[in-house]
Amino acid sequence: MDKTTMVVTVDALERAGLAERRRSANDRRARIIAVTEKGAAMAGKSQAIVEEVHRDAIGSLPQQGRAALVEGLAILAQAHLATPVDSPAPVRRARQK
């Protein structure tokens, strides 16, 4: 994520009360992004939704195909997809009005 997109994202998280910028104890110029209690609760709810979607998707496969899918995805995530690829242009989020 480029710097501009990161700032916009953290600004939105702060406005929503999900995160806050705190001074670094080691470097007075730096800020640490901390998750608030509200943010942690939201992350927990979000993770539960993700897990339910995954269970539903995998549950729709025949039993013998589930293990093969999960194994194949794990191999991709740990090998080919784990290596970052340079992009010719930075990826940016659309600006909100």
N, C-alpha and C positions, 0 to 999 in steps of 0.2 A: 504494500500500500504506500503510495507516495505521501509526502509530508502534508500537502494541502488536504488530501482526502482524510488523513488521520486526524487533523485538527478539526475538520468539519464533523467527523464521526464522534470524537471525544466531546465536542461542544454539545452535540445532540444528546449524548449519554448524560452529560451533566445537567442539561435542561430537564431531562426526564427523571433526574434524581437517581440514576442507575450507577453512576461513577463520579469520582471527583479527582481533581488534580491536587497533589500534595507535594510540598517541598521535599527534595531529596536530603537525607541526613548527611550524605557524603559530598554532594556537589550543589552549592547554592543556586547555580544556574539551571539545574535540572528539575524536572517535575516527575513525580511518579503517578501513574494512573491507578487509582484504587477503586475497587468495586465496593459500593455501598451495601448495606443490609438489603435495601430494596432491590438492588442489582443482583445480589446473590439469590434472592428469592425468585426473581425473574429468570435467572439462569437455570435454576432448578426446575421451574415449570417448563421452560423451553426444552431442557434435556429430556424431561418426561414425555413431551410431545414427540420429539425426535425418536425416542426409543419405541413409542407406540407405532409410529409410522413404519419404522424398520421391522417391528414384529409383524405388522399387518402385511407388509410387502413380502417378507420372507415366508410368512405363513401361507401366502397364496401359492407357493411353489410346492410341488410334490416333495415329500420328506427326503428322498434321495438326492434331489437337486439343490436343497438348501445348503448342505455342507460344501458342495462344489462351488456354489456361488460365493459364499463367504470366504472360502479358501482362495478363489481366484481374485476377489477384490483385495484381500490382504496382500497377496503377492504383488498386485499392481501398486498398491499404496506404499509398500516397502521397497519397491524396486523402481520401475519405470516412472511412476507418478511422484516419487519422492525427490526426484532431481528437478530443481527449478529450471525453467526455460526462460531465456531472455526474450522480452517482448520488444518489438521495434518501436512501440509507442507506449507511454505509461497508461495504465488503466485508471480511469477516474469515474467517480460517481457523478450522476447528473446533479446539477445544482438545484436545491429546493428554493422555491420562491417564498 
